[in-house]
Amino acid sequence: MLDIICNKDYLNIKLLENNIFYNQLNLEAIKSYLDSKGKKSIKSSLSKFHSSNKASILIGSLYLVGEYIKEYK
């Protein structure tokens, strides 16, 4: 999935801060991979994601999506 995202120049990537959900992959591991592909990213939070007025897609585990729904439904 990250390879597909990296190939789209018009996409902005925001990585969720560490420890937002159970067994989350370390933010630095993903950031390091994106950096190696030349793709910039910034750190964000679920609340910033939720309050954004831009079209966005939350990509992650079903657990992450469930946590988002539970928090903001």
Protein Blocks (a to p, Z undefined) as FASTA:
>chain_A
ZZmmmmmmkbccddddehkbghiacfklmmmmmmmnopacddddfklmmmpcbdcddddd
fklmmmmmmmmZZ
